[in-house]
C-alpha cells in the first residue's frame, strides 16, 4: 500500500465511507470567492511570535508565486488575491482568523495555513462550509486523513518521517532504546506516533516519552529523564527554539544520544540561531535547503529574484509556500473559467508526476489519495555539519 493510515483504516475503506456519506447527505461545495475579475484566497500564518520564522517566509513564497501568475494576467482572466491573517501560532487567534477569512472575506480556499494546532481549529469549519483546505503547512496526518474531497496535503507526514528515521538508526547505528520529547498537541503526537509504531515493529522497548507545553523554555527535566532511562536516540517533536533548547541542554550535562528532528525543525534557523549548539543534529525533510553556493543555475536565479523582492535570503519555508501556491494555481487553471470548488478538486485529483526545480519529491494525487508525496519513501535524512544541513541518505520504512 502506498500510504499508512493514521486511523488504521485503509484508503479504500476511507474512500467507501466518503462515497457513502456523499451519497446520503451530499458534500457541500461553497463557490464563494470567485469574482469576474479576481479569485480570493485566504491563509493564516504565525507572522508574530516564536514560529514567525516559519510564517513569514511561507507567506513570502506564496506571494512570489501568485505575483508571477498575476504579472502574466492571472488565471483564466482572474487576478489572484491572497488575504493573510496572523495567528501568532495560537489556537484562539487561529479561530478568529479563520472566521474572518471564511465568513467575512468569503475566501474560495484556505491555502498554506501554517501549523497543526491552528489547522485543527480552522479546517473543520472550512470543510463544513464547503471551502477547500489546501496544502496546509504541517505534515500532520489529519491534513489528508480521513479522505475528503476538499482537503489535500503536500508534505510527508511527521509520523512516516519518524518511522523511517527510527528504522535507519536501528539498522545503521545499533540504536537500542528510543525516546521522544514532543510538544503536547496534535503536532507533537504525530511525531510520537511514528516513533512508537516503528519501535514496536522492530521489537524495541517501549518508547520513553516526555512532553512540554508550547512556548516552553526549560527542557532540563525532559532531558534528564531520557538520560536516566538510557535512551540512545531522541526523536524531537519540536520546532525551532525547543529544538535548540533540548539539544543544548543535553550537551550541558554530557548527554550525547542521537537527536533527530522532524521537518518542522529541519530549517536553517536551527543552525544559524544555535551558534554551534546543534552540531550533529539530524533532521528529516523532503526537500533540500536552498543554499546559494550549491544551487543549480535555475535555483540561483530564483534565489536572486526572491532576494530582490523581499530583501532577504529564501529558506526552506519560502520554497514550501512557493511550490504549494504554484501547484494549486495550476489546478485552478485546469478547472477553467467556469471553475467551482468541485472542479478544482477534480483537477487536483487528475494531477500526477509533478516535479519542481528544488530537488523535492514527485507529487501525485488521485480521487482516492490526496497526499502528494509517497509517504513511505519520500523522506531524506540530513545532518547539521558546520553552518549547513548536509544530506545523509534517503530513508524509508
C-alpha positions as CSV (number, residue, x, y, z in Angstrom):
1,X,0.0,0.0,0.0
2,X,1.2,3.5,-0.8
3,X,0.1,5.1,2.5
4,X,-0.2,4.0,6.1
5,X,-3.5,5.2,7.6
6,X,-3.2,7.3,10.7
7,X,-6.5,6.0,11.9
8,X,-5.7,2.4,10.8
9,X,-8.4,2.5,8.2
10,X,-7.4,1.6,4.6
11,X,-7.7,4.2,2.0
12,X,-10.2,2.0,0.2
13,X,-12.3,1.9,3.3
14,X,-12.0,5.6,3.8
15,X,-13.0,6.2,0.2
16,X,-16.0,4.0,0.7
17,X,-17.0,5.9,3.8
18,X,-16.7,9.3,1.9
19,X,-18.7,7.9,-1.1
20,X,-21.4,6.7,1.2
21,X,-21.6,10.0,3.0
22,X,-21.7,11.9,-0.3
23,X,-24.5,9.6,-1.5
24,X,-26.6,10.0,1.6
25,X,-26.2,13.7,2.6
26,X,-24.1,15.2,-0.2
27,X,-20.8,17.1,0.1
28,X,-21.3,20.8,0.3
29,X,-19.3,22.9,-2.2
30,X,-19.1,26.6,-1.5
31,X,-18.1,28.6,-4.5
32,X,-17.5,31.9,-2.7
33,X,-14.5,34.0,-3.5
34,X,-15.0,33.7,-7.3
35,X,-15.5,37.1,-9.0
36,X,-15.5,38.1,-12.6
37,X,-12.1,39.7,-12.3
38,X,-10.4,38.0,-9.3
39,X,-10.2,34.9,-7.2
40,X,-9.8,35.5,-3.4
41,X,-7.8,33.0,-1.4
42,X,-7.0,33.1,2.4
43,X,-4.3,31.9,4.7
44,X,-3.5,32.2,8.3
45,X,0.1,32.3,9.4
46,X,2.2,32.9,12.6
47,X,3.6,36.3,11.4
48,X,4.4,37.1,15.0
49,X,5.5,35.0,18.0
50,X,8.0,32.1,18.2
51,X,7.0,30.5,14.9
52,X,7.2,33.6,12.8
53,X,10.4,32.2,11.3
54,X,8.1,29.8,9.6
55,X,5.1,32.0,8.9
56,X,6.9,35.0,7.3
57,X,8.9,33.1,4.6
58,X,6.0,30.8,3.8
59,X,3.9,33.8,3.2
60,X,6.6,35.4,1.1
61,X,6.9,32.2,-1.0
62,X,3.1,32.2,-1.7
63,X,3.1,35.8,-2.6
64,X,6.0,35.4,-5.0
65,X,4.2,32.6,-6.8
66,X,0.9,34.4,-7.2
67,X,2.7,37.6,-8.3
68,X,4.4,35.7,-11.1
69,X,0.9,34.5,-12.2
70,X,-0.7,37.9,-11.9
71,X,2.2,39.5,-13.8
72,X,1.1,37.3,-16.7
73,X,-2.5,38.3,-16.5
74,X,-3.8,35.9,-13.7
75,X,-5.6,32.7,-14.3
76,X,-8.4,32.4,-16.8
77,X,-8.9,36.1,-16.7
78,X,-8.9,36.5,-13.0
79,X,-6.2,38.1,-10.8
80,X,-5.3,36.2,-7.7
81,X,-5.8,37.9,-4.3
82,X,-4.4,36.5,-1.1
83,X,-5.6,37.7,2.3
84,X,-3.3,36.9,5.2
85,X,-4.2,36.8,8.9
86,X,-1.7,36.5,11.8
87,X,-2.3,33.7,14.3
88,X,0.9,34.0,16.4
89,X,0.6,30.2,16.5
90,X,-2.3,30.4,19.0
91,X,-5.5,28.5,18.5
92,X,-7.8,31.3,19.8
93,X,-6.3,33.7,17.2
94,X,-6.5,31.0,14.5
95,X,-10.2,30.6,15.3
96,X,-10.7,34.4,14.9
97,X,-8.6,34.4,11.7
98,X,-10.5,31.5,10.2
99,X,-13.9,33.0,11.0
100,X,-12.8,36.3,9.3
101,X,-11.4,34.6,6.2
102,X,-14.3,32.2,5.8
103,X,-17.3,34.4,6.7
104,X,-16.4,38.0,6.2
105,X,-13.8,37.8,3.4
106,X,-15.6,34.7,1.9
107,X,-12.4,33.2,0.5
108,X,-12.5,30.5,-2.1
109,X,-10.0,28.3,-0.2
110,X,-7.7,28.3,2.8
111,X,-4.3,27.7,1.4
112,X,-0.9,27.0,3.0
113,X,-2.3,27.7,6.5
114,X,0.5,27.0,8.9
115,X,0.7,24.8,12.0
116,X,-1.1,21.7,13.2
117,X,-2.9,23.2,16.2
118,X,-4.3,26.2,14.2
119,X,-5.4,24.0,11.3
120,X,-7.2,21.7,13.7
121,X,-9.4,24.7,14.6
122,X,-10.0,26.2,11.2
123,X,-10.0,23.1,8.9
124,X,-13.3,21.6,10.2
125,X,-15.0,24.9,9.9
126,X,-13.8,25.3,6.3
127,X,-14.9,21.8,5.3
128,X,-18.3,22.2,6.9
129,X,-18.8,25.4,4.9
130,X,-17.7,23.6,1.7
131,X,-14.5,25.6,1.4
132,X,-11.3,23.9,0.3
133,X,-8.4,23.4,2.8
134,X,-5.4,23.2,0.5
135,X,-1.8,22.2,1.3
136,X,-1.6,23.3,5.0
137,X,2.0,23.8,6.1
138,X,2.0,21.0,8.5
139,X,2.8,17.3,8.0
140,X,0.2,16.0,10.3
141,X,-1.8,13.0,9.1
142,X,-5.1,14.8,9.8
143,X,-4.5,17.1,6.9
144,X,-5.3,14.4,4.4
145,X,-7.0,11.7,6.5
146,X,-9.7,10.7,6.5
147,X,-10.2,11.3,2.8
148,X,-12.3,14.3,2.0
149,X,-13.0,15.8,-1.4
150,X,-11.9,19.3,-0.3
151,X,-8.7,18.7,1.6
152,X,-5.2,18.0,0.1
153,X,-1.7,17.7,1.7
154,X,1.7,18.2,0.2
155,X,4.0,17.1,3.0
156,X,5.4,13.7,4.0
157,X,3.7,13.0,7.3
158,X,5.6,13.5,10.6
159,X,4.8,10.0,11.7
160,X,6.2,8.5,8.5
161,X,9.3,10.6,8.7
162,X,9.9,9.3,12.3
163,X,9.2,5.7,11.4
164,X,11.8,6.0,8.6
165,X,14.3,7.7,10.9
166,X,14.0,5.1,13.7
167,X,14.4,2.3,11.2
168,X,17.5,3.9,9.8
169,X,19.3,4.4,13.1
170,X,18.3,1.0,14.5
171,X,19.8,-0.7,11.4
172,X,22.8,1.6,10.9
173,X,23.8,2.8,14.3
174,X,22.5,-0.1,16.5
175,X,20.0,2.1,18.5
176,X,18.5,0.1,21.3
177,X,16.2,2.5,23.1
178,X,14.2,5.4,21.6
179,X,12.8,8.4,23.5
180,X,10.7,11.3,22.4
181,X,10.5,15.0,23.5
182,X,7.3,16.3,22.0
183,X,5.1,19.4,22.0
184,X,1.9,18.4,23.9
185,X,-0.5,18.9,21.0
186,X,-1.6,17.3,17.7
187,X,1.8,18.1,16.1
188,X,3.9,16.5,18.8
189,X,1.6,13.5,19.0
190,X,2.1,12.8,15.3
191,X,5.9,12.7,15.9
192,X,5.3,10.4,18.9
193,X,3.1,8.1,16.9
194,X,5.7,7.4,14.3
195,X,8.4,6.6,16.9
196,X,6.2,4.4,18.9
197,X,4.9,2.4,15.9
198,X,8.4,1.8,14.5
199,X,10.0,0.9,17.8
200,X,7.2,-1.7,18.4
201,X,7.6,-3.0,14.9
202,X,11.3,-3.6,15.4
203,X,10.9,-5.2,18.8
204,X,12.5,-2.3,20.8
205,X,11.4,-1.5,24.4
206,X,8.5,0.9,24.9
207,X,9.4,4.4,23.8
208,X,10.3,6.8,26.7
209,X,8.1,9.8,26.2
210,X,8.2,13.2,27.8
211,X,6.3,16.4,26.6
212,X,6.2,20.1,27.0
213,X,3.7,22.9,26.6
214,X,4.0,25.3,23.6
215,X,6.3,28.2,24.4
216,X,8.4,26.2,27.0
217,X,12.0,27.4,27.6
218,X,13.3,24.9,30.1
219,X,13.9,21.3,29.0
220,X,16.1,20.1,31.8
221,X,13.6,17.7,33.3
222,X,12.8,16.1,30.0
223,X,16.4,15.6,29.0
224,X,17.3,14.3,32.5
225,X,14.5,11.7,32.3
226,X,15.7,10.4,28.9
227,X,19.3,10.2,30.1
228,X,18.4,8.4,33.3
229,X,16.4,5.8,31.3
230,X,19.3,5.1,28.9
231,X,17.8,6.4,25.7
232,X,20.3,6.4,22.9
233,X,18.1,8.0,20.2
234,X,15.8,11.0,20.9
235,X,13.1,12.0,18.4
236,X,12.2,15.7,18.7
237,X,8.6,16.9,18.2
238,X,9.9,20.4,18.3
239,X,10.2,23.4,16.0
240,X,13.0,26.0,16.5
241,X,13.6,27.3,20.0
242,X,12.6,24.0,21.5
243,X,14.9,22.1,19.2
244,X,17.9,24.3,20.2
245,X,16.9,24.2,23.8
246,X,16.7,20.4,24.0
247,X,20.0,19.7,22.3
248,X,21.9,22.4,24.1
249,X,20.6,21.2,27.5
250,X,21.7,17.7,26.7
251,X,25.2,18.9,25.8
252,X,25.5,20.8,29.1
253,X,25.0,17.7,31.1
254,X,27.2,15.5,28.9
255,X,24.4,13.5,27.4
256,X,25.1,12.6,23.8
257,X,22.4,10.5,22.2
258,X,21.4,10.7,18.5
259,X,18.9,13.6,18.2
260,X,16.6,13.7,15.1
261,X,14.0,16.4,14.5
262,X,11.1,16.2,12.1
263,X,10.7,18.5,9.1
264,X,9.2,21.1,11.5
265,X,12.7,21.6,12.8
266,X,14.7,20.9,9.7
267,X,15.2,24.6,8.9
268,X,18.3,26.9,8.5
269,X,17.4,28.7,11.7
270,X,18.2,25.6,13.8
271,X,21.8,26.0,12.6
272,X,22.2,29.8,12.4
273,X,20.5,30.7,15.7
274,X,22.1,27.7,17.6
275,X,25.6,29.1,17.2
276,X,27.1,25.6,17.2
277,X,24.8,24.0,19.8
278,X,23.1,21.8,17.2
279,X,26.2,20.4,15.6
280,X,25.5,16.8,14.8
281,X,21.7,17.1,15.0
282,X,19.8,15.1,12.4
283,X,16.6,16.2,10.6
284,X,14.1,14.6,8.3
285,X,12.7,16.5,5.3
286,X,11.5,16.1,1.8
287,X,13.4,19.0,0.0
288,X,17.0,20.3,0.2
289,X,17.5,23.7,1.8
290,X,18.3,26.3,-0.9
291,X,22.0,27.2,-0.3
292,X,23.1,29.6,-3.0
293,X,26.6,28.1,-3.5
294,X,25.2,24.6,-4.0
295,X,22.2,25.6,-6.2
296,X,21.6,24.9,-9.9
297,X,21.6,28.0,-12.2
298,X,17.8,27.8,-12.2
299,X,17.5,27.8,-8.5
300,X,20.2,30.6,-8.2
301,X,18.1,32.8,-10.5
302,X,15.0,32.1,-8.3
303,X,17.0,32.9,-5.1
304,X,18.2,36.2,-6.7
305,X,14.6,37.1,-7.6
306,X,13.4,36.3,-4.1
307,X,16.2,38.5,-2.6
308,X,15.2,41.4,-4.9
309,X,11.5,41.1,-3.9
310,X,11.9,40.6,-0.1
311,X,15.4,41.9,0.7
312,X,16.3,38.7,2.4
313,X,17.5,35.2,1.5
314,X,14.9,32.5,0.9
315,X,14.8,29.5,3.2
316,X,13.2,26.1,3.0
317,X,9.9,27.6,4.3
318,X,9.9,30.0,1.3
319,X,10.1,27.1,-1.1
320,X,7.2,25.4,0.7
321,X,5.0,28.5,0.2
322,X,6.1,29.0,-3.4
323,X,5.5,25.4,-4.5
324,X,2.1,24.9,-2.9
325,X,0.8,28.1,-4.5
326,X,2.1,27.1,-7.9
327,X,0.5,23.7,-7.8
328,X,-2.8,25.0,-6.6
329,X,-3.0,27.7,-9.3
330,X,-2.2,25.1,-11.9
331,X,-5.3,23.2,-10.7
332,X,-7.3,26.4,-10.8
333,X,-6.1,26.9,-14.4
334,X,-7.1,23.3,-15.3
335,X,-10.6,23.9,-13.8
336,X,-11.3,26.5,-16.5
337,X,-13.1,29.9,-16.5
338,X,-16.3,28.4,-15.1
339,X,-14.4,27.0,-12.1
340,X,-16.1,25.7,-9.0
341,X,-14.6,24.1,-5.8
342,X,-15.6,20.7,-7.1
343,X,-13.9,21.3,-10.5
344,X,-10.7,22.5,-8.8
345,X,-10.7,19.4,-6.6
346,X,-11.3,17.2,-9.7
347,X,-8.3,19.0,-11.4
348,X,-6.0,18.3,-8.4
349,X,-7.1,14.7,-8.4
350,X,-6.0,14.4,-12.0
351,X,-2.5,15.8,-11.5
352,X,0.3,13.3,-11.4
353,X,4.1,13.2,-11.6
354,X,4.5,16.9,-10.5
355,X,8.2,17.9,-10.3
356,X,9.9,21.0,-9.1
357,X,13.3,22.6,-9.6
358,X,14.3,22.4,-6.0
359,X,15.0,18.7,-5.8
360,X,12.0,17.7,-3.8
361,X,9.8,14.6,-4.3
362,X,7.5,13.9,-7.2
363,X,3.8,14.7,-6.3
364,X,0.8,12.8,-7.5
365,X,-2.9,12.9,-6.5
366,X,-5.9,10.8,-7.3
367,X,-9.6,10.6,-6.2
368,X,-8.5,8.0,-3.6
369,X,-5.3,9.7,-2.4
370,X,-5.0,13.4,-1.5
371,X,-1.4,13.2,-0.2
372,X,1.1,14.4,-2.8
373,X,4.3,12.6,-1.9
374,X,4.7,8.9,-1.3
375,X,4.8,8.9,2.5
376,X,6.8,5.7,3.0
377,X,9.7,6.7,0.7
378,X,9.8,10.5,0.2
379,X,11.8,11.5,3.3
380,X,15.5,12.3,3.4
381,X,17.8,12.4,6.4
382,X,20.0,15.5,6.9
383,X,22.7,16.4,9.5
384,X,24.0,19.7,10.8
385,X,27.6,19.9,9.8
386,X,29.2,23.3,10.5
387,X,27.0,26.0,9.1
388,X,24.7,23.8,6.9
389,X,22.4,20.9,6.8
390,X,24.1,18.2,4.7
391,X,22.3,15.3,3.1
392,X,22.9,11.9,4.7
393,X,20.7,9.5,2.8
394,X,17.1,8.9,1.6
395,X,15.2,7.0,4.2
396,X,12.1,4.8,4.1
397,X,10.3,2.1,6.2
